[in-house]
């Protein structure tokens, strides 16, 4: 533990002590310190340079079976003491809710024997000139890669930051966290022959600077994505196999994790409430919640309830194994707690490339991005706007847009065919490109 984290831990302990003095029965305090730097460049000029620093304290209180949550950024001793006194007074006015109590001390802890390696020391010493050069090189690479398609605009971004936190519960639990992030992105807008203005972007984020792709790779990928949208039009409505790109496959899988939440289960809005332990997908479909991935953007050694982080199967050979139940909803449902929310969601890659999978499909729709959409955790219904391409044996027939894909979760999962060998590692959804069979798409009437 470094000196900065030790300071946060001392502040958290003071918060617990002040809350107890004010009359709280149970207290959970988290103190967070963060620093973020963001740059944006357009047409050779920096349009935005910002640096933000914050220090804040959040507190959960239980007073005579009444619970509330409060936050403040004024951590001066007298101000903090007064803030917590008022918070306790307000809490006394609420309706009783004893299920909000802290878990027993023996249930709390920190995962031991793991090094998540979430902090990049190089980010701390990163100079402004280096950040400026990186964002300038990114825009330059976009212009070098410019094709014959007229480019209307290009904006490049750079961001990096760090976040440290300390949590102390009045039951004796305490834990600290540190993580850094770095990211780069570029957005391109072009003009096609019909006067439309397709646009696309490429973005990456990770914990360590050396893992960030080169500016050339990011720029070329953005060009590939925007030129692939030229001349897009809807394909004929019908049922097609679906290939969903690894960048956005997590958006589709959220149709599954939504009904698994404690909130959906508690309020009777889950289509999976009675399906725990049952097969809802094919054999070979595995999905994990893994908070212990080294350098993972969702990695952690303990969760919001102070439970030690553990790897859990969500789906195991298509069988539903986990609900996301924090302490509160588990008590209300009379069930054992797991964890309140997913961390890194991992779907293991398959043996074949996207090209090999697509080559076996006489007709398929490849989805490169989703546009808006809606999901219903009660019924499992979903509908998303899509952009991508109509494929025939892996070859692009034409780009597609102005289309929707719709279905139901309980019909989607059994139609899973396979995962490609290209897992996405620049996000908390660590998922490869996925292939599903026989989904309903609405497009043109032709």
Protein Blocks (a to p, Z undefined) as FASTA:
>chain_A
ZZklmmmmmmmmmmmmmmmmnopabdcdddddddddddddeehiafbdcddddddddddd
deehiacddddfbfcfklmmmmmmmmmmmmmmpccdfklpccdfklgccdehiafhlacf
klmmpcfklmmmmmmmmmmmmmmmpcfbdcfbdcddddddddddddddfkopacdddddd
dddddddddddfkopacddddddddfbfklpccfklmmmmmmmmmmmmgoiacddedddd
ddddfklmmmmmmmmmmmmpmklmmnopafklmmgoiafbdehiacdddfkbghiakbcf
bdfkopacddddfbgghiafbdcddfklmmmnopacfbfbdcbdcddddfbdfklmmmmp
mbacddfbdeeiiddfknopacddddddddeehiafbdcehiacdddfklmmmmpfbdcf
bdcfbbfbdcdddddehiaddddfZZ
